[in-house]
Structure formats: C-alpha cells, structure tokens
Amino acid sequence: MFTHPDKVEWRTVRYLITSDAGPREDHTYEYKLKLPSFLASWDVWDYWERERVHSMRTHLGPDDVLWDVGAESGWCSIIYARLVGPSHLVLIEPTPEFWPNIKATWLRNHGYGAPPRACYQGLLSDRDAMPTDGPWPVTQSVWPEAAYGDLIERTSYRYIHEHAATTAQLRADHLADLIGPPTALTIDVEGAELLVLRGAERILQRVRPKVWVSVHPDLALRDYGTTTDDLMGYMAELGYTAEHLATDHETHYYFEPRWT
C-alpha cells in the first residue's frame, strides 16, 4: 500500500527504554523519533537492536563518516545521523520504493537544511554492474529521483540474487572512489553481508573502518552459499577482531581493526 506524503500521519515514538518504573507515561527513553503511523504502531521500540545501537554510540564520533548499507525505510538512519551528524552519513538502499520513506522520515527529523552526505540507490556487492537504463544512482547532498513519490506501508526488499539484472551494483571500493571512503560501515543486507565486505576489500585494508554487521545465516547460505564462518574468516584475514553484540531476529557483530 502506498500513501501520498501529504496524507501520512506522523507520531513521536520513544525508543530504547531506560526505566520502566511507575506508569508507562513516566517511563524514560534514550531517543525520540518522528515516524509515520504505520511504523510508529510497531511494538518493538523499547528494546529493538539495543546492543547494536549502544556499540555504535560508544565507538562512533563526530569525525566519522558512516555508510548505512541497507537503510530500508530510513528510521535507523535517524539514530545514526545523531551519532555522526547528518552531513557525515551516507544512505545506501537498493529498493526504490523505500526512498520516499527515507526522505520523508529524514526531513521530519532533521529538516531541509541538513541533508545526508550522499545517497546511493543501488546494491553494494562484490562486482560493478550498471543497468543500461535509469538515472545515475549516486547523488551527493541531494535525494535520488526515486525519493520523490508515495510512501510504502510494507516491507519489500531488493535482493542481489533476485534483482541483479535490473538494479545498479557497485563495489564499496568503487563507491568510495566517487564520494570518498567511510571510516565506519553498518551493514544489514538480508544475507548478502559477505558480498558487501568482499567488495570493500581495499577500504578494509587501507582505511580500516569500524564495521557493524547484522548477519542472517539462513539467508546467506540459501541465497549466496556463504556461512558465518566464511565471513568471520574473511574479516580475521584482514586483521579484524569480532565482538558478538546480540542475537535476536538476526545476529549482530562489531568488527574492530587490530591495527591502523
């Protein structure tokens, strides 16, 4: 279902509970977000990915340039922009239907005067492949064409194995040549984690960014023939130490470079 931006109801959501003493209206939270009502109605906001957010808050600073790989509907990006600053966040999402959500949610929370550093409407992968038609997928300090449309009220992802022929693919190393490298990566790509990291080999070797990955073992094995051990081995060979943060609907890791 799609909704015109002017007809969307927005609500303030309290995110990550810090105290549940007393009646619910007296509970305290770490963040407040302005979200479309169809997202605000979720019942996950007290604890959703708490450990991952806390790790990112501990290790990120205002000098970091963070790539949000797999921004989906854009609400997590609002938190990340508060950690590094809007102008230090790069939004990456292949699904064109999500971009109106990303843009509208961003503007509600950050306003028109604080755009993201860059946007890439495409897949990060282990190879470069551009479709023959469609707009150039990388923009800096402006929104991609797909961001101007109706908001989607459902979850629908574009996977590499399903949409590689029609969706732009870039190696992270190539994207860094276009917009500058990241000092931090957060990756949530529904099983294609190792493909993204293989395409970022030069960045991982030379820039040594901090890396957060949400691992989907079942999807990775089913759709890409890769395992968590493959991912761990690859990062270890590049000189990264893994820290398990939590396992909930997926498994979250922080990878820290052993040397810089």
C-alpha positions in Angstrom: 0.0 0.0 0.0 1.3 3.5 -0.9 0.3 6.8 0.7 0.9 10.3 -0.6 3.4 12.2 1.7 0.8 14.9 2.5 -1.7 12.3 3.8 0.7 10.5 6.1 0.0 10.7 9.9 3.2 11.2 11.9 3.7 10.2 15.5 6.5 10.7 18.0 8.0 7.3 19.1 10.1 6.8 22.2 12.9 4.4 21.5 15.1 2.3 23.9 13.7 2.3 27.4 16.0 3.2 30.3 13.5 3.0 33.1 10.1 1.2 33.4 9.3 2.3 36.9 5.8 3.6 37.5 3.0 4.1 34.9 4.0 3.9 31.2 3.8 7.6 30.7 6.6 8.0 33.3 9.0 5.6 31.6 12.2 7.1 30.3 13.8 6.5 26.9 17.0 7.3 25.2 15.6 8.7 21.9 12.6 10.2 20.4 11.8 9.7 16.7 9.1 11.2 14.4 7.8 8.3 12.3 4.8 7.6 10.0 2.0 6.0 12.0 2.3 2.6 10.2 5.8 2.3 11.6 5.1 4.0 14.9 2.5 1.3 15.7 5.1 -1.4 15.9 5.5 -2.8 19.4 9.4 -3.2 19.3 10.6 0.2 20.3 11.6 -0.5 23.9 14.5 -2.8 23.0 14.9 -3.2 19.2 18.7 -3.7 18.5 19.7 -2.0 21.7 23.1 -3.6 21.9 24.0 -2.6 18.3 23.0 1.0 18.9 24.9 1.2 22.1 28.0 -0.2 20.5 27.8 2.3 17.7 27.2 5.1 20.1 30.3 4.0 22.1 32.7 3.7 19.1 31.4 6.5 16.7 32.3 10.2 16.9 31.6 13.4 15.1 34.6 12.9 12.8 33.4 9.6 11.5 31.8 9.1 8.0 29.3 6.3 8.3 27.8 4.4 5.5 24.4 3.0 6.3 24.3 -0.1 4.0 20.7 -1.3 3.8 18.8 1.8 5.1 15.4 0.2 4.3 12.7 2.6 5.4 15.2 5.0 7.0 14.3 5.1 10.7 17.6 3.7 11.8 19.3 6.3 9.7 17.9 9.0 12.0 19.7 7.5 15.0 22.9 7.1 13.1 22.8 10.7 11.9 22.5 11.8 15.5 25.7 9.9 16.3 27.9 11.3 13.5 26.0 14.3 12.2 23.7 14.3 9.1 26.5 15.5 6.8 28.6 12.5 7.8 26.0 9.9 6.9 25.8 8.1 3.5 22.5 6.4 2.8 22.5 3.2 0.7 19.4 1.3 -0.3 18.6 -0.6 -3.5 14.8 -0.7 -3.2 13.3 2.4 -5.0 10.0 2.1 -3.1 11.8 2.8 0.2 13.3 6.1 -0.8 10.2 8.2 -0.3 10.0 6.8 3.2 13.7 7.5 3.8 13.4 11.1 2.5 10.2 11.9 4.4 11.4 10.5 7.7 14.7 12.3 7.3 13.1 15.7 6.7 10.7 15.2 9.6 13.6 14.6 12.0 16.4 16.7 10.5 14.7 19.3 8.4 15.6 20.6 4.9 18.9 22.3 6.0 20.7 19.1 7.0 20.9 16.7 4.0 22.9 13.4 4.2 26.4 13.4 2.8 25.4 11.2 -0.2 22.8 8.7 -1.4 23.2 5.6 -3.4 20.1 3.9 -4.8 21.6 0.5 -5.6 23.2 -2.7 -4.3 26.6 -2.9 -2.7 28.1 -6.1 -4.0 31.4 -7.8 -4.9 31.2 -6.5 -8.5 30.2 -3.5 -10.6 27.2 -3.8 -12.9 25.1 -0.9 -14.1 21.7 -1.3 -15.8 21.5 0.2 -19.2 18.6 2.4 -18.4 17.5 4.5 -15.4 19.1 7.5 -13.6 22.7 7.6 -12.3 22.2 6.0 -8.8 24.7 8.1 -6.8 23.9 11.6 -5.6 25.7 13.9 -3.2 23.8 16.2 -0.8 20.6 15.7 -2.8 18.0 13.0 -2.9 17.8 10.4 -5.7 14.8 10.6 -8.2 13.1 7.6 -6.5 12.8 9.6 -3.3 10.0 11.8 -4.8 6.9 9.6 -4.5 4.4 8.0 -2.2 5.4 6.2 1.0 5.2 2.4 1.1 3.4 0.8 4.1 5.0 -2.6 3.9 8.4 -4.3 3.9 9.8 -5.2 0.4 13.5 -5.8 -0.2 15.5 -6.0 -3.4 18.0 -8.8 -3.1 21.1 -9.2 -5.2 20.1 -12.7 -6.3 16.7 -11.5 -7.4 17.4 -8.0 -8.9 21.0 -8.0 -10.0 20.0 -7.6 -13.7 17.9 -4.5 -13.2 19.4 -2.8 -10.1 22.7 -0.9 -10.0 25.6 -2.8 -8.3 28.8 -1.2 -7.1 31.7 -2.4 -5.1 32.1 -0.3 -2.0 35.7 0.4 -3.2 34.2 1.9 -6.4 31.7 4.0 -4.5 34.5 5.3 -2.2 36.3 6.5 -5.4 33.2 8.5 -6.2 32.2 10.0 -2.9 35.2 9.4 -0.5 35.7 6.5 1.8 33.9 5.7 5.1 35.5 5.5 8.5 32.6 3.2 9.6 30.2 0.8 8.0 26.9 -0.5 9.3 25.6 -3.4 7.1 22.1 -5.0 7.2 21.5 -6.6 3.8 19.5 -9.8 4.4 22.2 -12.4 3.7 24.5 -10.6 1.3 26.8 -9.4 4.1 30.0 -11.2 2.8 29.4 -9.9 -0.8 29.3 -6.4 0.5 32.5 -6.9 2.5 34.3 -8.6 -0.4 33.5 -5.5 -2.5 35.0 -3.3 0.3 38.4 -5.2 0.5 40.5 -2.1 -0.4 38.6 0.1 2.1 39.1 -2.6 4.8 42.8 -3.0 4.1 43.7 0.7 3.7 41.1 2.8 5.6 40.5 0.4 8.4 36.9 1.4 9.2 34.9 0.2 12.1 32.3 -2.3 11.0 28.9 -3.4 12.3 27.2 -6.3 10.6 23.8 -7.9 11.1 24.3 -11.5 10.0 21.5 -13.6 8.5 23.0 -17.1 8.4 20.0 -18.8 6.9 19.6 -16.3 4.1 23.3 -16.1 3.4 23.5 -19.9 3.0 20.3 -20.2 1.0 20.8 -17.3 -1.4 24.6 -16.8 -1.6 26.2 -20.1 -0.5 28.1 -18.3 2.3 28.4 -19.1 6.0 29.1 -17.1 9.1 32.4 -18.9 9.4 33.2 -17.6 5.9 32.5 -14.1 7.0 34.5 -14.4 10.2 37.4 -15.9 8.4 37.5 -13.1 5.8 37.4 -10.4 8.4 40.1 -12.2 10.5 42.4 -12.4 7.5 42.0 -8.6 7.1 43.0 -8.0 10.7 39.7 -7.5 12.4 38.5 -8.7 15.8 34.9 -9.8 16.1 32.7 -8.9 19.1 29.3 -10.6 19.3 26.8 -8.0 20.4 23.4 -9.8 20.5 21.3 -12.4 18.8 17.6 -11.5 18.3 15.9 -11.5 14.9 19.4 -11.6 13.5 22.9 -11.8 14.9 24.9 -8.5 15.4 28.6 -8.2 15.4 31.1 -5.4 15.8 34.4 -5.7 13.9 37.3 -3.6 15.1 40.6 -3.3 13.2 43.5 -4.8 15.2 45.9 -2.3 13.5 45.5 1.0 11.7 
